[in-house]
Amino acid sequence: MEGQSPMVLKEIEVTKSSLEGKINLILRLCGLVLTLVAATVIATDKQTTVIPIKLTDSLPPLDVPVTAKWQYMSAYVYFVVANVIACAYATLSFIIALANGHKSKLLVTLVTLLDAIMVALLFSCNGAALAIGVLAKHGNSHVRWNKVCHVFDKFCNQVAASCLISLLGSLVFILLVVLPALRLHRRT
């Protein structure tokens, strides 16, 4: 690039900036969609199953309908709320990125900081939801928590799918933090 004129160098810089801006918008849109889908998938998750309960050997088993809902576990409530927060933030940051581009350095820094906070929020809610999912799948004999995924298989599968989608959303937000850091590294 040494022999090129300042005009050509300026054009290359504008093209790179334009490409980075488009990638930023696409990633923000992906983050919005993924967190929205993750929250929706688990928020619509509900399964009712009839479980036979045997009270004594002489009586026939009593069939009891039991329902699994995401609202019954605080980790899943946290998961839904965190994904809704991340989705709302992704919407707001998408609008800001459309309106501002990379004009305001302070705004870009603030948005990058909030992106990092969204990464932490999403990974913490994913960890909480996955921990409860592992307990539901395998149980814990030490504290006498029984497995429940063999009974509520549809519910558990939907929770697992939602966690996977939310993890993809977390990775998108990580990319949104890494890209400005790479841009800073390139300048120095």
C-alpha positions as CSV (number, residue, x, y, z in Angstrom):
1,M,0.0,0.0,0.0
2,E,3.0,2.3,0.1
3,G,2.9,3.3,-3.6
4,Q,-0.9,4.1,-3.6
5,S,-2.3,7.6,-3.6
6,P,-4.0,9.0,-0.5
7,M,-7.3,9.0,-2.4
8,V,-7.1,5.2,-3.0
9,L,-6.2,4.6,0.6
10,K,-9.2,6.7,1.7
11,E,-11.5,4.6,-0.6
12,I,-10.1,1.3,0.9
13,E,-10.7,2.7,4.4
14,V,-14.3,3.7,3.5
15,T,-15.0,0.3,2.0
16,K,-13.6,-1.5,5.1
17,S,-15.7,0.8,7.4
18,S,-18.8,0.1,5.2
19,L,-18.2,-3.7,5.4
20,E,-17.7,-3.6,9.2
21,G,-20.9,-1.6,9.5
22,K,-22.9,-4.1,7.5
23,I,-21.4,-7.0,9.5
24,N,-22.3,-5.1,12.7
25,L,-25.9,-4.7,11.6
26,I,-26.2,-8.3,10.5
27,L,-24.8,-9.6,13.8
28,R,-27.2,-7.3,15.8
29,L,-30.1,-8.6,13.8
30,C,-29.0,-12.2,14.4
31,G,-28.7,-11.5,18.1
32,L,-32.2,-10.0,18.1
33,V,-33.7,-13.0,16.3
34,L,-31.9,-15.7,18.2
35,T,-32.7,-14.3,21.7
36,L,-36.3,-13.7,20.6
37,V,-36.7,-17.2,19.4
38,A,-35.0,-18.7,22.5
39,A,-37.4,-16.8,24.8
40,T,-40.4,-17.7,22.7
41,V,-39.5,-21.4,22.5
42,I,-39.2,-21.8,26.2
43,A,-42.1,-19.5,27.0
44,T,-44.5,-21.6,25.0
45,D,-43.2,-24.8,26.5
46,K,-45.8,-26.8,28.5
47,Q,-46.5,-30.5,28.8
48,T,-49.1,-32.4,30.8
49,T,-48.7,-36.1,31.5
50,V,-50.8,-38.5,33.5
51,I,-48.7,-40.3,36.1
52,P,-50.0,-43.3,38.0
53,I,-49.4,-43.1,41.8
54,K,-49.7,-46.2,43.8
55,L,-50.7,-45.5,47.4
56,T,-50.9,-49.0,48.7
57,D,-50.5,-52.5,47.2
58,S,-54.2,-53.3,47.8
59,L,-55.6,-50.2,45.9
60,P,-55.3,-49.6,42.2
61,P,-53.0,-46.8,41.1
62,L,-54.4,-43.3,41.0
63,D,-53.9,-41.5,37.7
64,V,-52.8,-37.9,38.4
65,P,-52.3,-35.3,35.6
66,V,-49.0,-33.4,36.2
67,T,-48.0,-30.3,34.2
68,A,-44.5,-29.1,33.5
69,K,-44.2,-25.3,32.8
70,W,-41.2,-23.0,32.5
71,Q,-42.7,-20.7,35.2
72,Y,-42.3,-23.5,37.8
73,M,-38.5,-23.2,37.9
74,S,-36.8,-19.9,38.8
75,A,-33.8,-20.8,36.5
76,Y,-36.1,-20.9,33.5
77,V,-37.9,-17.7,34.5
78,Y,-34.4,-16.1,34.7
79,F,-33.6,-17.6,31.3
80,V,-36.7,-16.1,29.7
81,V,-36.2,-12.7,31.3
82,A,-32.5,-12.5,30.4
83,N,-33.3,-13.4,26.7
84,V,-36.0,-10.8,26.6
85,I,-33.6,-8.2,28.0
86,A,-31.0,-9.2,25.4
87,C,-33.6,-9.1,22.6
88,A,-34.8,-5.6,23.6
89,Y,-31.2,-4.4,23.9
90,A,-30.4,-5.9,20.4
91,T,-33.3,-4.1,19.0
92,L,-32.2,-0.8,20.5
93,S,-28.6,-1.2,19.5
94,F,-29.7,-2.2,16.0
95,I,-31.6,1.1,15.7
96,I,-28.7,3.0,17.2
97,A,-26.3,1.3,14.7
98,L,-28.6,2.2,11.8
99,A,-28.9,5.8,12.9
100,N,-25.3,6.5,14.1
101,G,-23.0,4.1,12.2
102,H,-19.5,4.7,13.6
103,K,-19.8,8.5,13.9
104,S,-19.8,8.9,17.7
105,K,-16.9,7.2,19.4
106,L,-18.5,7.5,22.8
107,L,-21.7,5.8,21.6
108,V,-19.7,3.0,20.0
109,T,-17.8,2.5,23.3
110,L,-21.0,2.5,25.3
111,V,-22.7,0.0,22.9
112,T,-19.6,-2.3,23.0
113,L,-19.7,-2.2,26.8
114,L,-23.3,-3.1,26.9
115,D,-22.6,-5.9,24.4
116,A,-20.2,-7.3,26.9
117,I,-22.8,-7.1,29.6
118,M,-25.3,-9.0,27.4
119,V,-22.6,-11.7,26.9
120,A,-22.4,-12.1,30.7
121,L,-26.1,-12.0,31.1
122,L,-26.8,-14.6,28.4
123,F,-24.0,-17.0,29.6
124,S,-25.3,-16.8,33.2
125,C,-28.9,-17.6,32.2
126,N,-27.7,-20.4,29.9
127,G,-25.7,-21.9,32.7
128,A,-28.6,-21.7,35.1
129,A,-31.1,-23.3,32.6
130,L,-28.6,-26.0,31.5
131,A,-27.8,-26.9,35.1
132,I,-31.5,-27.5,35.8
133,G,-31.8,-29.3,32.5
134,V,-29.0,-31.7,33.5
135,L,-30.7,-32.4,36.9
136,A,-34.0,-33.0,35.0
137,K,-32.3,-35.4,32.6
138,H,-30.1,-37.4,35.1
139,G,-31.4,-36.6,38.5
140,N,-29.3,-36.5,41.6
141,S,-29.3,-39.5,43.9
142,H,-27.4,-37.8,46.7
143,V,-30.3,-35.4,47.3
144,R,-33.0,-37.7,46.1
145,W,-34.0,-35.7,43.0
146,N,-35.5,-38.0,40.5
147,K,-35.1,-37.8,36.7
148,V,-38.1,-36.2,35.0
149,C,-37.1,-36.0,31.4
150,H,-38.3,-39.6,30.7
151,V,-41.7,-38.4,31.8
152,F,-41.7,-34.9,30.2
153,D,-39.6,-35.6,27.1
154,K,-41.2,-32.9,24.9
155,F,-40.7,-30.3,27.6
156,C,-37.1,-31.2,28.1
157,N,-36.3,-31.3,24.4
158,Q,-37.9,-27.9,23.9
159,V,-35.8,-26.5,26.8
160,A,-32.6,-28.0,25.3
161,A,-33.4,-26.4,21.9
162,S,-34.1,-23.0,23.5
163,C,-30.7,-23.3,25.4
164,L,-28.9,-24.1,22.2
165,I,-30.5,-21.1,20.4
166,S,-29.6,-18.8,23.3
167,L,-26.0,-20.0,23.3
168,L,-25.8,-19.1,19.6
169,G,-27.1,-15.7,20.5
170,S,-24.4,-15.4,23.2
171,L,-21.8,-16.2,20.5
172,V,-23.2,-13.5,18.3
173,F,-22.8,-11.0,21.2
174,I,-19.2,-12.2,21.7
175,L,-18.5,-11.4,18.1
176,L,-20.0,-8.0,18.6
177,V,-17.5,-7.4,21.4
178,V,-14.5,-8.9,19.6
179,L,-15.0,-6.9,16.3
180,P,-14.4,-3.5,17.8
181,A,-11.4,-4.9,19.8
182,L,-9.9,-6.1,16.5
183,R,-10.5,-2.7,14.9
184,L,-8.7,-1.1,17.8
185,H,-5.8,-3.6,17.5
186,R,-5.5,-2.9,13.7
187,R,-5.2,0.8,14.3
188,T,-2.2,0.5,16.7
